[in-house]
């Protein structure tokens, strides 16, 4: 098996899902973070892809990371374009993401501390 060089995960990114819910008969959009507010996000290796508004993000494997998530890095928002699971070894996820205009939300929720 080919060894990958170790990338330093020294940046924090915030991951969330946009979830529609009906509350008191009204459609509301919830911003549901995949981590606690106190954690500040997920540790990641982040690299700008040359000549684009895209990022390469490498994080530790997590089964909660899915194509329907969004990431916040700095003051920008990104949607997932692809996820490379490194031959399903459950070590790291290499994510390619594109910058988007941030969606509008009615409510924000954070995961509980674990």
C-alpha positions as CSV (number, residue, x, y, z in Angstrom):
1,X,0.0,0.0,0.0
2,X,1.3,3.4,-0.9
3,X,2.0,5.8,2.0
4,X,0.8,9.4,1.9
5,X,2.8,12.2,3.3
6,X,1.4,13.6,6.5
7,X,-0.4,16.9,6.0
8,X,-0.5,19.3,9.0
9,X,-4.1,19.9,10.0
10,X,-3.6,23.3,11.6
11,X,-6.7,25.2,10.4
12,X,-10.2,25.2,11.8
13,X,-13.2,24.8,9.5
14,X,-16.8,24.7,10.5
15,X,-19.1,22.1,8.8
16,X,-22.9,22.3,8.7
17,X,-26.0,21.0,7.0
18,X,-28.9,23.1,5.8
19,X,-32.1,21.4,7.1
20,X,-35.6,22.5,6.3
21,X,-38.2,22.0,9.0
22,X,-41.8,22.9,9.5
23,X,-42.3,24.9,12.8
24,X,-45.8,26.0,13.7
25,X,-46.9,25.6,10.1
26,X,-44.0,27.6,8.7
27,X,-41.1,26.3,6.7
28,X,-37.8,27.2,8.5
29,X,-34.2,26.5,7.5
30,X,-31.9,25.3,10.2
31,X,-28.1,25.6,10.1
32,X,-27.0,22.4,11.9
33,X,-23.3,22.3,12.7
34,X,-21.7,18.9,12.9
35,X,-19.6,19.9,15.9
36,X,-20.0,21.8,19.2
37,X,-19.6,25.6,19.3
38,X,-16.9,25.3,22.0
39,X,-14.8,23.1,19.7
40,X,-14.5,25.8,17.1
41,X,-14.8,23.3,14.3
42,X,-12.8,20.6,12.7
43,X,-9.0,20.5,12.4
44,X,-8.1,20.5,8.7
45,X,-5.3,20.9,6.1
46,X,-6.6,23.7,3.8
47,X,-5.1,24.7,0.5
48,X,-6.3,27.1,-2.2
49,X,-6.5,25.5,-5.6
50,X,-4.5,27.7,-7.9
51,X,-6.4,30.1,-10.1
52,X,-9.8,29.2,-8.7
53,X,-12.1,30.0,-5.7
54,X,-11.9,26.3,-4.7
55,X,-10.2,24.7,-1.7
56,X,-8.7,21.3,-1.0
57,X,-9.6,20.3,2.5
58,X,-8.1,17.3,4.2
59,X,-9.7,16.2,7.5
60,X,-9.6,13.1,9.7
61,X,-12.1,10.5,8.5
62,X,-15.7,10.9,9.9
63,X,-18.8,9.1,8.8
64,X,-20.8,12.3,9.3
65,X,-19.1,14.1,6.4
66,X,-21.4,13.8,3.4
67,X,-21.8,15.7,0.0
68,X,-24.8,17.7,1.4
69,X,-22.6,19.6,3.9
70,X,-21.2,23.1,3.7
71,X,-17.9,24.4,5.1
72,X,-17.0,27.8,6.5
73,X,-13.4,28.8,6.4
74,X,-12.5,32.3,7.4
75,X,-15.3,34.5,6.3
76,X,-16.2,32.4,3.3
77,X,-18.7,29.5,2.6
78,X,-18.0,26.4,0.5
79,X,-20.0,23.6,-0.9
80,X,-18.6,20.1,-1.4
81,X,-17.8,19.1,-4.9
82,X,-16.1,15.8,-4.2
83,X,-14.9,13.5,-1.4
84,X,-12.0,11.2,-1.8
85,X,-12.0,8.5,0.9
86,X,-8.4,7.3,0.2
87,X,-9.3,3.8,-0.9
88,X,-11.8,3.4,2.0
89,X,-9.0,3.1,4.6
90,X,-11.0,5.4,7.0
91,X,-7.9,7.6,7.7
92,X,-8.5,10.9,6.0
93,X,-11.0,12.6,3.7
94,X,-9.7,14.7,0.8
95,X,-12.5,17.2,0.0
96,X,-12.7,19.6,-2.9
97,X,-15.0,22.5,-2.3
98,X,-16.2,25.6,-4.2
99,X,-16.9,29.0,-2.8
100,X,-20.6,30.0,-2.7
101,X,-22.7,32.8,-1.4
102,X,-23.7,31.9,2.1
103,X,-27.3,30.7,2.5
104,X,-29.7,32.5,4.8
105,X,-30.9,30.6,7.9
106,X,-33.8,31.0,10.4
107,X,-32.1,29.1,13.2
108,X,-28.6,27.9,14.1
109,X,-27.9,24.7,16.1
110,X,-24.7,23.2,17.4
111,X,-23.9,19.6,18.4
112,X,-23.7,18.9,22.1
113,X,-20.3,18.6,23.7
114,X,-19.1,15.0,23.7
